[in-house]
Each structure stands twice: as structure tokens, then as C-alpha cells.
Amino acid sequence: MITNLPVGPEVPVEYELSKSTIYQKSVSPLEYSIRSLSDSSMVLGFELRGMQFELYLTKTDSGESLPETENMQSPPPDTLPVDSIEG
């Protein structure tokens, strides 16, 4: 995966997936809880410096351009379907 978390430039880091948890194997490791998952979206929760965060991720086509960040708004937490996670 490529990430700038916990803080820094975007770099590739190794990760491990175990059931509904993604373990980021970096100098400062992070643990992401998969809160919902579908064929086109995923919500991840994690704790950083004592604060809880949620990432709302949407699948895009490789040729599709990403929206400008200033126009992005986080969807309310109850808008994404919660699918059961198999594994």
C-alpha cells in the first residue's frame, strides 16, 4: 500500500490483512479496522495520537481522475451500507 500515514510523505509500506483488520507494517505501525466493505467502497477506522479517525474510500477506474480535495465532503456515517466481512 502507499500511504502518508501516520505522518510524512507518501511511501510504499508492507501490510498484512487478517479478517477485518489491516496491519500497516511501517516504522510507526498502524492498525485499520474495516468497518464496512462493498464492491465499490470501504470505510476504515483507526486511532492516531489518541484520536479516532475514519477513512471513506471509493473505488475508481484507473483512467478516472480524482476529485479536487476542496470540493470533497465526507458522507455522513450512516450512508454507506454495512456488509458482512467474510474471512
C-alpha positions, -999 to +999 in steps of 0.1 A: +000+000+000+011+036-005+003+060+024+014+092+041+002+079+075+010+082+103+027+114+091+051+121+063+055+118+025+037+091+006+057+059+007+050+023-001+047+001+030+041-035+036+008-046+051-010-077+064-047-084+062-062-106+089-100-110+089-114-074+093-081-057+102-053-043+081-019-040+098+004-014+083+040-026+088+058+007+089+083+023+113+052+037+131+028+008+126-010+014+123-039-009+126-070-002+105-104-018+113-125-025+082-159-011+093-177-016+060-168-031+027-186-034-007-175-039-043-171-001-047-164+014-012-147+007+021-147+025+055-116+021+077-113+032+113-080+038+131-066+056+161-037+081+157-022+100+186-052+092+209-078+104+184-103+082+164-104+086+126-125+072+097-114+070+061-142+068+034-126+052+003-143+047-031-131+026-059-122+044-091-113+033-126-076+036-133-083+062-160-107+082-139-094+115-125-098+121-088-120+150-075-104+181-061-100+178-024-116+212-016-148+200-031-149+167-012-172+163+017-173+132+039-205+113+037-225+110+069-215+078+087-249+062+081-249+065+042-226+035+034-241+000+036-225-023+061-218-056+045-206-086+065-169-093+062-160-128+053-127-143+063 
